[in-house]
């Protein structure tokens, strides 16, 4: 499953995606990895709820694709 990360405040897409991946891996969501088409983070569908909650707490803007 693909989660799109929306940059804000002039952040680069790569920086925002890398930050999201680090946050998810720090929370032991091992399925998270970078997508081939930036600004996507790939996850297992089973992790969706936890991923969305985690990224919301980190104040990242996400879209499920």
TORNUKE-864826 format. One line per 4 residues: number of its first residue (from 1); for each residue x negated, y negated, z negated of N, C-alpha, C. Coordinates in nm, 4 decimals. Last residue first. Example, Ala and Ser with C-alpha at 12.3 -4.5 7.8 and 13.67 -1.06 7.14 Angstrom:
2
2> -1.2850 0.2250 -0.7080 -1.3670 0.1060 -0.7140 -1.2900 -0.0030 -0.7870 | -1.3190 0.5690 -0.7800 -1.2300 0.4500 -0.7800 -1.3200 0.3300 -0.7800
***
This chain:
65
65> 0.2994 -0.6122 0.1054 0.3215 -0.5908 0.2512 0.3311 -0.4434 0.2817 | 0.3645 -0.8406 -0.1435 0.3560 -0.6980 -0.1111 0.3891 -0.6802 0.0349 | 0.1714 -1.1085 -0.2395 0.2818 -1.0679 -0.1557 0.2615 -0.9212 -0.1234 | 0.0661 -1.3299 -0.5060 0.0588 -1.2080 -0.4256 0.1857 -1.1863 -0.3452
61> -0.1390 -1.5434 -0.6745 -0.0178 -1.5386 -0.5933 -0.0296 -1.4201 -0.4982 | -0.2535 -1.5044 -1.0076 -0.2793 -1.4934 -0.8636 -0.1461 -1.4838 -0.7913 | -0.2542 -1.5084 -1.2851 -0.2053 -1.6250 -1.2110 -0.2462 -1.6247 -1.0637 | -0.2952 -1.2874 -1.4300 -0.4171 -1.3575 -1.3868 -0.3840 -1.4811 -1.3032
57> -0.0359 -1.1967 -1.4488 -0.1009 -1.2472 -1.5710 -0.2272 -1.3260 -1.5373 | -0.0116 -1.1084 -1.1818 0.0699 -1.2207 -1.2302 0.0081 -1.2818 -1.3556 | -0.1840 -0.8905 -1.1836 -0.2193 -1.0071 -1.1027 -0.1357 -1.1291 -1.1405 | -0.0418 -0.7191 -1.3600 -0.1796 -0.7601 -1.3887 -0.2171 -0.8856 -1.3114
53> 0.2036 -0.6800 -1.2290 0.1990 -0.7386 -1.3632 0.0605 -0.7941 -1.3939 | 0.1102 -0.5578 -0.9913 0.1819 -0.6857 -0.9867 0.1813 -0.7553 -1.1222 | -0.0078 -0.3226 -1.0980 -0.0871 -0.4190 -1.0212 -0.0183 -0.5554 -1.0199 | 0.2124 -0.1926 -1.2135 0.1010 -0.2355 -1.2976 0.0153 -0.3405 -1.2268
49> 0.3647 -0.1438 -0.9787 0.4182 -0.2219 -1.0900 0.3067 -0.2764 -1.1781 | 0.1806 0.0150 -0.8133 0.2362 -0.1143 -0.7738 0.2832 -0.1987 -0.8911 | 0.0722 0.2653 -0.8372 0.0148 0.1601 -0.9217 0.0820 0.0241 -0.9014 | 0.1877 0.4233 -0.6436 0.2202 0.4518 -0.7838 0.1720 0.3426 -0.8789
45> 0.0615 0.3405 -0.4093 0.1981 0.2954 -0.4359 0.2384 0.3172 -0.5822 | -0.2733 0.2317 -0.4470 -0.1798 0.3432 -0.4378 -0.0412 0.2918 -0.4761 | -0.3918 -0.0538 -0.2597 -0.3659 0.0193 -0.3841 -0.2799 0.1410 -0.3531 | -0.5931 -0.3067 -0.1201 -0.5223 -0.1811 -0.1013 -0.5098 -0.1100 -0.2347
41> -0.5614 -0.6431 -0.0582 -0.6125 -0.5466 -0.1548 -0.5284 -0.4217 -0.1336 | -0.6337 -0.8817 0.2021 -0.5571 -0.7723 0.1442 -0.6357 -0.6935 0.0403 | -0.6653 -1.1176 0.3786 -0.6917 -1.1160 0.2360 -0.6169 -1.0050 0.1619 | -0.8663 -0.8974 0.5742 -0.8564 -0.9901 0.4626 -0.7309 -1.0721 0.4786
37> -0.8408 -0.5863 0.6666 -0.7963 -0.7173 0.7144 -0.7754 -0.8075 0.5935 | -0.9246 -0.3751 0.5187 -1.0016 -0.4089 0.6391 -0.9645 -0.5463 0.6915 | -0.9167 -0.4434 0.1635 -0.8597 -0.3968 0.2897 -0.9470 -0.4370 0.4062 | -1.0802 -0.3291 -0.1331 -1.0579 -0.4294 -0.0297 -1.0003 -0.3676 0.0951
33> -0.8976 -0.1484 -0.3854 -1.0158 -0.1713 -0.3015 -0.9794 -0.2741 -0.1960 | -0.7636 0.0399 -0.6513 -0.7776 -0.0892 -0.5847 -0.9089 -0.0992 -0.5089 | -0.7471 0.2709 -0.7977 -0.7099 0.2788 -0.6566 -0.7347 0.1487 -0.5818 | -0.8022 0.2231 -1.0638 -0.9108 0.2715 -0.9787 -0.8751 0.2730 -0.8310
29> -0.7500 0.0225 -1.2868 -0.6659 0.0594 -1.1733 -0.7624 0.0977 -1.0616 | -0.8771 -0.0775 -1.5152 -0.8800 0.0670 -1.4865 -0.7759 0.1097 -1.3834 | -0.9106 -0.3418 -1.5325 -0.7920 -0.2880 -1.6003 -0.7744 -0.1387 -1.5704 | -1.1235 -0.3785 -1.3653 -1.1468 -0.3990 -1.5088 -1.0302 -0.3459 -1.5919
25> -0.9875 -0.3492 -1.1248 -1.0798 -0.2438 -1.1666 -1.1147 -0.2565 -1.3145 | -0.8420 -0.5911 -1.1232 -0.7725 -0.4621 -1.1230 -0.8632 -0.3485 -1.1690 | -1.0498 -0.7822 -1.1199 -0.9492 -0.7831 -1.2268 -0.8813 -0.6467 -1.2367 | -1.1778 -0.7128 -0.8786 -1.2497 -0.7030 -1.0061 -1.1514 -0.6973 -1.1229
21> -0.9730 -0.7721 -0.6962 -1.0238 -0.6347 -0.7076 -1.0957 -0.6164 -0.8400 | -0.9529 -1.0505 -0.7347 -0.8388 -0.9629 -0.7617 -0.8836 -0.8182 -0.7803 | -1.2099 -1.1309 -0.6494 -1.1667 -1.1567 -0.7866 -1.0505 -1.0646 -0.8245 | -1.1964 -1.0593 -0.3786 -1.2963 -0.9967 -0.4660 -1.2604 -1.0147 -0.6129
17> -0.9907 -1.2351 -0.2996 -0.9725 -1.0902 -0.2900 -1.0709 -1.0189 -0.3818 | -1.1140 -1.4848 -0.3454 -0.9884 -1.4518 -0.4123 -0.9654 -1.3007 -0.4121 | -1.3388 -1.4729 -0.1750 -1.3563 -1.4910 -0.3195 -1.2309 -1.4482 -0.3958 | -1.2148 -1.4509 0.0782 -1.3028 -1.3441 0.0288 -1.3203 -1.3527 -0.1226
13> -1.0842 -1.6968 0.0978 -1.0068 -1.5728 0.0944 -1.0903 -1.4604 0.0355 | -1.1999 -1.9584 -0.1152 -1.2117 -1.8781 0.0054 -1.1315 -1.7501 -0.0122 | -1.0015 -2.2194 -0.2564 -1.0814 -2.0977 -0.2723 -1.0879 -2.0233 -0.1395 | -0.8367 -2.4436 -0.2458 -0.9543 -2.4403 -0.1613 -1.0439 -2.3194 -0.1789
9> -0.6157 -2.3903 -0.4109 -0.7189 -2.4849 -0.4551 -0.8473 -2.4741 -0.3745 | -0.5606 -2.0444 -0.3311 -0.5141 -2.1785 -0.3650 -0.6352 -2.2623 -0.4053 | -0.4773 -1.7509 -0.1387 -0.5718 -1.8428 -0.2030 -0.5043 -1.9766 -0.2352 | -0.2864 -1.4757 -0.1927 -0.2792 -1.6089 -0.1346 -0.3740 -1.7026 -0.2078
5> -0.3207 -1.1433 -0.1065 -0.3545 -1.2439 -0.2062 -0.3571 -1.3799 -0.1374 | -0.1162 -0.8658 -0.0473 -0.1817 -0.9835 0.0095 -0.2017 -1.0873 -0.1006 | -0.1473 -0.5270 -0.0773 -0.1085 -0.6471 -0.1522 -0.1861 -0.7636 -0.0909 | -0.0454 -0.2258 0.0690 -0.1255 -0.3467 0.0819 -0.0644 -0.4605 0.0014
1> -0.0851 0.1162 0.0000 0.0000 0.0000 0.0000 -0.0900 -0.1229 0.0000
***
